[in-house]
């Protein structure tokens, strides 16, 4: 996370290009750690190299329990690998089911190859192609965040919870 020290959510508006899973993970961790209210993730399969990290999962947990108005929503296109391999973020969502909501993208939106993370309607990590770890990170991009959230909300409304990702009743 060292690369992101000194970057402040809502202040630093210079876009930074990243190209590795470690850079994306560290940027996500820095953004989530500074988040006060909202986290939105749109991902093909919650890439393990980016999102299945103990520090990142702890930052998400802290955000979830920080406030009654915290909102964490995640859309995934494919849950098969997540279910087969296990995933720390999914395990957390099962423990905090009312605080972290996950849905599976409907077939109608499977063509979208990008992925993104938005925190507090300002901080953004946007991978436009989804084919590599090339992404743009910006700690203060409210206009881009608004566009991504508009798309996310549209997909969210048409998507449904994935039974494979829900907590197993014992």
N, C-alpha and C positions, 0 to 999 in steps of 0.2 A: 504494500500500500504506500510505500515511501514516495513513489512518483506523484501521488495525489495529495501529499501533505501540503497544507497551505491553500488548497482549493476550497472555496466556500460556496455551498449550495445557495443559489439566488444572487450571487455576486459575480463570480468569474464566468464571463461569457465567451471566452475564446474556445472555439472547437478544437479538439485534439484528436488526431487519428491514432487508432491503435490497431495492432495486427496479430496479436497473440491471445490465446485463451487466458493466460495469466494476467495480461494487461486488462482484458475485459472483466475478469473476476475482481481484480483489485479496484478498478473503476467502480464497478457495481457495489462493492463493499464500502468504498468511500462515500458514494451517494446515499446508500441505504443508511449508513451510520449517521448521516446528517439529517435524514428525513424526519419530519415532525408528524406527518399525518398519512401520506398515501404512497403506496407502491403498486405499480402496474407492470406486469411482465407479459409480453407476447413472445412465444418461443415455439420452435418446432417440437423439441422434446426436452426442454430444460437441460440443455447441454451439461453433462456431468462436469466437464472441465471448468465451466463458468459458475454454475449454480449449486453443485454438490460439494460445498466447501464448509467446514465447521464454523469458521469465522463469519462467513456470509449468512449462514443459517441462523447463527446467534444474533446477528444484526437484524434479521427479519423478525426473529422472536421478540427482541427488544422493542421494535416498532409496533408489533402486534399488541403487546401488553402495555405500551406506553400510555395509551389514551383510549377512552371509549369511542372516540371518533376516528381512530385509525382505520384505514381501509386498505386491504391487501387483496388484489385480484390477479389471477394468473390464467392465461389462456395457453393451451398447448394444442398442437396439431396432431401429434402422435404420442399416445401414452404407453404404447407397447414396450418400448425399451425401458421406460421409467419403471414400469411394473416389474419387468423381468429382472432388472439389475438392482432395483431398490434405489432410493434417493432420499437424502437427508431432508430436503425441503418438503417432499411429499410426506415423510414421517412427521415433520413439524405440523404440516397442515392437518394431518389426521388427529394430532393432539389438540390443536387449536382450531377445530373445524368451524366454529362460529366466527372466528377472526380472520381466517385465511380461506378465501374461496377460489376454487379452481374449476374451470370448465374446459371441455374439449371443443375445438373449433369444428363447425359443421363442414360438410363436403363443399358447400357453396364458397368457402374461403380457403380451401386447401391450396389454391393456386398461389397464394401470397407467400413468397419465399423469405421475406425479411423477418427480422426479429428486433425487439426493442424493449427497453426498460425505461419507465418514467417515474420520477419521485417528486412528490409535492408540486406537481404541475409545472416544474421548472427544469429539473435535472434530467438529462436524456443520454442514453446509450442507444445508438441506432445503427444496426447492421442492415443495410438496404438489400443485400443479396442473399444472406443466410448461407452462402456457400463457403465462407471462410470466417476468420475471426476479425476481418477488417470492419471496423466500426468507427463512428464518430462519437466522442464523449463531449458533453457540454454541461456545465454546472448551472447555467442560467440561460435556458432557451425556451421561454414560455410560448412563443409562437409555434415552434416545432412540436413542443409538448402538446399543445392544444390540438394540432392536426393529428398526431398519433393517438391521442386520447379519443378524439372523435371517431377515428377508425376502430379503435379498440371497443368503444361503447357499442358501435354498430354490430360488430362481430359478437360481443358478449350477449347482447339481447337475443341473438339467433342461436346461441350455443346453449349446451346443457351440461349439467354435472356429469362427469364420467364415473360410472359405478366402480370401475377398476381402481380409481384413485381415492375412493372414500375409505373411511375407517372401517375395519372389519369388526362386526359385532361378535362378541364372544359369549 
